[in-house]
């Protein structure tokens, strides 16, 4: 079974190929803090931790 991700440039699903065997990394930038904290800030941290 392979993991497929949608590539918005190619407009199709492509097979995910890791650069390192059995390891995947995701870059997620932090929240843009320009006002008071809200639930959306917590959501982004939790969702990407679950991936």
Secondary structure by P-SEA (a helix, b strand, c coil): cbbbbbcccccbbbbbbbccccbbbbbbbcccccccccaaaaaaaaaaaac
